[in-house]
Amino acid sequence: MKSAAIAFSVVAGPLLLLGLREGGRLSDDLSLPAGALDRAIQASDSTTLVLLGTGTPRPTPDKMGPATAVVVGKRVFLFDAGVGVERRLAGAQLPTNGVTAAFITHLHSDHVLGLPDLIFSSWIFGRSKPFGLYGPPGLRDMVNHFYAALREDIRIRTTGLEHETPGGYRVTVHEIQPGVVYDSGGVRVRAFASIMVRGVMRLVIASTRRIEASSYRATPDRVRS
């Protein structure tokens, strides 16, 4: 089974990896020593990779949906938004009122079921401005359908007792093609084409402090500069 998808390469600062159990197995275990993440991100150029969710479409009780946070200083870049992403951000002591930017590798349900939670819960907990949301064609329609589906919730929260910021739930959607899609403050994110092959997952961390994240295998001949 093959279909189009997007993989991302992130270039940032010195790297620390959190969320791997002994032996290097993928894990959702975020039981960090007190203050560990705070200490890791104190340096403005530090880069911390946090595996928020490593699950698959199978509803296993011990894993949340696919989601990876790349924390650069105090900025949080999220890759995919599976089930439970807001709760996993909270568990990792990361902000729940919005990320710096979010990137979606492909539009399979298990990679986006947490996206409405990310969008609307971050608004409920204080977000008043859009964050950038990057992904393949079809993402804008998906987000617009989220807005429509939660129209009554939006109305109640803005005109009722909560008085949330009108329009504060919105995000800025970028439907992207291969190439550099984000470049700001020393963080550069490059998208490249990926062929999805069932059952293959890759997460490569290069010694040059380049992080390459793909839900599936990325074919080198499809990489674009």
C-alpha positions as CSV (number, residue, x, y, z in Angstrom):
1,M,0.0,0.0,0.0
2,K,1.6,3.3,-1.1
3,S,0.4,6.9,-0.9
4,A,2.0,10.3,-0.8
5,A,3.2,11.8,2.5
6,I,5.6,14.4,3.8
7,A,8.7,13.9,5.9
8,F,10.5,16.7,7.7
9,S,14.1,17.6,8.5
10,V,14.8,20.0,11.4
11,V,18.1,21.8,11.9
12,A,18.6,23.3,15.3
13,G,21.0,23.2,18.3
14,P,22.6,20.6,20.6
15,L,20.3,17.6,21.0
16,L,18.8,15.8,24.0
17,L,16.4,12.9,23.5
18,L,13.6,12.2,26.0
19,G,11.0,9.5,25.8
20,L,13.1,6.4,25.1
21,R,13.3,3.5,27.5
22,E,16.4,1.6,28.2
23,G,17.5,-0.3,25.1
24,G,16.2,2.4,22.8
25,R,12.7,1.1,22.4
26,L,10.0,3.7,21.5
27,S,8.1,4.6,24.6
28,D,5.5,7.1,25.9
29,D,7.1,7.0,29.3
30,L,7.4,10.7,30.3
31,S,8.1,10.1,34.0
32,L,11.1,12.5,34.0
33,P,13.2,13.5,37.1
34,A,11.9,16.7,38.6
35,G,13.0,19.7,36.6
36,A,14.8,17.6,34.0
37,L,13.1,19.2,31.0
38,D,13.4,22.7,32.6
39,R,17.2,22.2,32.9
40,A,17.4,20.8,29.4
41,I,15.8,23.8,27.8
42,Q,17.5,26.6,29.9
43,A,20.1,27.1,27.1
44,S,18.6,29.2,24.4
45,D,20.1,27.0,21.7
46,S,19.4,23.6,23.2
47,T,17.3,21.1,21.3
48,T,15.2,18.5,23.1
49,L,13.4,15.8,21.3
50,V,10.4,14.5,23.3
51,L,8.4,11.4,22.1
52,L,4.9,12.4,23.2
53,G,3.1,9.5,21.5
54,T,4.4,6.4,19.7
55,G,1.2,4.5,19.1
56,T,-0.3,3.1,16.0
57,P,-4.0,2.9,14.9
58,R,-4.4,-0.1,17.2
59,P,-6.0,1.3,20.4
60,T,-3.4,0.1,22.9
61,P,-4.0,1.5,26.4
62,D,-0.4,2.3,27.2
63,K,0.4,4.5,24.2
64,M,-1.0,7.7,22.8
65,G,-1.2,8.6,19.1
66,P,1.8,9.7,17.1
67,A,3.3,13.0,18.2
68,T,6.8,14.3,18.6
69,A,7.9,17.6,20.1
70,V,11.2,19.3,19.2
71,V,11.9,21.9,21.9
72,V,14.4,24.5,20.9
73,G,15.1,26.8,23.9
74,K,11.5,27.7,24.9
75,R,10.0,27.1,21.5
76,V,8.0,24.0,20.9
77,F,7.7,22.5,17.4
78,L,5.2,19.6,17.1
79,F,5.3,16.9,14.5
80,D,1.9,15.1,14.1
81,A,-1.0,15.3,16.5
82,G,-2.3,11.9,17.5
83,V,-4.8,11.1,20.2
84,G,-3.9,12.6,23.6
85,V,-1.4,15.2,22.3
86,E,-2.5,18.0,24.7
87,R,-2.3,15.6,27.7
88,R,1.1,14.4,26.7
89,L,2.3,18.0,26.3
90,A,1.1,18.6,29.9
91,G,2.8,15.4,31.0
92,A,6.1,16.6,29.5
93,Q,5.8,19.9,31.3
94,L,5.4,21.7,27.9
95,P,2.9,24.5,27.2
96,T,-0.8,23.5,26.6
97,N,-1.7,27.0,25.4
98,G,-0.2,26.6,21.9
99,V,2.9,25.5,20.2
100,T,5.3,27.6,18.1
101,A,4.4,25.6,15.0
102,A,3.0,22.2,14.1
103,F,3.7,20.0,11.2
104,I,1.6,17.1,9.9
105,T,3.3,14.4,7.9
106,H,0.1,13.0,6.4
107,L,-3.6,13.0,6.9
108,H,-4.2,9.5,8.3
109,S,-6.7,9.7,11.2
110,D,-4.3,8.4,13.8
111,H,-1.9,11.3,13.0
112,V,-4.5,14.0,13.3
113,L,-7.2,12.9,15.8
114,G,-5.6,15.1,18.4
115,L,-5.5,18.1,16.1
116,P,-8.9,19.5,17.2
117,D,-7.7,19.1,20.8
118,L,-4.5,21.0,20.0
119,I,-6.4,23.8,18.3
120,F,-9.3,24.3,20.7
121,S,-7.8,23.3,24.0
122,S,-4.9,25.6,23.5
123,W,-7.4,28.4,22.9
124,I,-9.4,27.5,26.0
125,F,-6.2,27.7,28.1
126,G,-5.0,31.1,26.8
127,R,-4.0,31.1,23.2
128,S,-5.3,34.2,21.4
129,K,-3.2,34.2,18.2
130,P,-2.7,31.7,15.4
131,F,0.2,29.3,15.3
132,G,1.5,28.0,11.9
133,L,0.2,24.6,10.9
134,Y,2.1,22.9,8.0
135,G,1.1,19.8,6.1
136,P,0.0,18.3,2.8
137,P,-2.8,19.4,0.5
138,G,-6.2,18.7,2.2
139,L,-5.1,20.1,5.6
140,R,-6.9,23.4,5.1
141,D,-10.2,21.7,4.3
142,M,-9.8,19.4,7.3
143,V,-9.2,22.4,9.7
144,N,-12.1,24.3,8.2
145,H,-14.3,21.3,8.9
146,F,-13.1,21.2,12.5
147,Y,-14.2,24.9,12.8
148,A,-17.6,24.0,11.4
149,A,-18.1,21.0,13.6
150,L,-17.3,22.9,16.7
151,R,-19.2,26.1,15.7
152,E,-21.6,25.8,18.7
153,D,-18.8,25.3,21.1
154,I,-17.0,28.4,19.7
155,R,-20.2,30.4,20.1
156,I,-20.8,29.3,23.7
157,R,-17.2,29.9,24.7
158,T,-17.0,33.4,23.2
159,T,-20.5,34.7,24.1
160,G,-21.0,32.8,27.3
161,L,-19.4,32.9,30.7
162,E,-15.9,32.1,29.6
163,H,-15.5,35.1,27.3
164,E,-12.7,33.5,25.2
165,T,-10.9,35.6,22.7
166,P,-13.0,35.7,19.5
167,G,-11.2,34.0,16.7
168,G,-8.4,33.0,19.1
169,Y,-8.9,29.4,18.2
170,R,-7.8,29.9,14.6
171,V,-4.5,28.6,13.1
172,T,-2.6,29.6,10.0
173,V,-2.6,26.6,7.6
174,H,0.2,26.2,5.1
175,E,-0.3,23.4,2.5
176,I,3.3,22.7,1.6
177,Q,5.5,21.2,-1.1
178,P,9.0,19.8,-0.7
179,G,11.5,22.4,0.3
180,V,12.2,24.7,3.3
181,V,8.8,25.4,4.9
182,Y,10.0,27.1,8.1
183,D,13.1,29.2,8.8
184,S,13.2,31.4,11.9
185,G,15.4,32.0,14.9
186,G,18.0,29.4,14.0
187,V,15.4,26.7,13.3
188,R,15.0,25.5,9.7
189,V,12.4,22.9,8.8
190,R,12.6,21.2,5.4
191,A,9.9,19.1,3.9
192,F,10.6,16.3,1.5
193,A,8.5,13.7,-0.3
194,S,7.9,10.4,1.4
195,I,6.4,7.1,0.2
196,M,4.3,5.5,2.9
197,V,5.0,1.7,3.2
198,R,2.8,0.0,5.8
199,G,4.7,-1.1,8.9
200,V,7.9,1.0,8.5
201,M,8.7,3.8,10.9
202,R,11.8,5.9,10.9
203,L,13.2,8.6,13.2
204,V,16.8,9.6,12.4
205,I,18.9,11.9,14.5
206,A,22.1,12.9,12.7
207,S,25.3,13.9,14.4
208,T,25.1,17.3,12.7
209,R,22.1,18.1,15.0
210,R,19.8,17.6,12.1
211,I,16.6,15.7,13.1
212,E,14.8,13.8,10.3
213,A,11.3,12.7,11.2
214,S,9.1,10.6,9.0
215,S,6.2,8.4,9.9
216,Y,7.2,6.0,7.2
217,R,10.2,5.4,4.9
218,A,11.4,8.4,2.9
219,T,13.0,7.5,-0.4
220,P,16.2,9.5,-1.1
221,D,15.4,10.0,-4.7
222,R,12.4,12.0,-3.7
223,V,14.3,14.5,-1.6
224,R,14.3,18.1,-2.9
225,S,16.7,20.9,-2.1
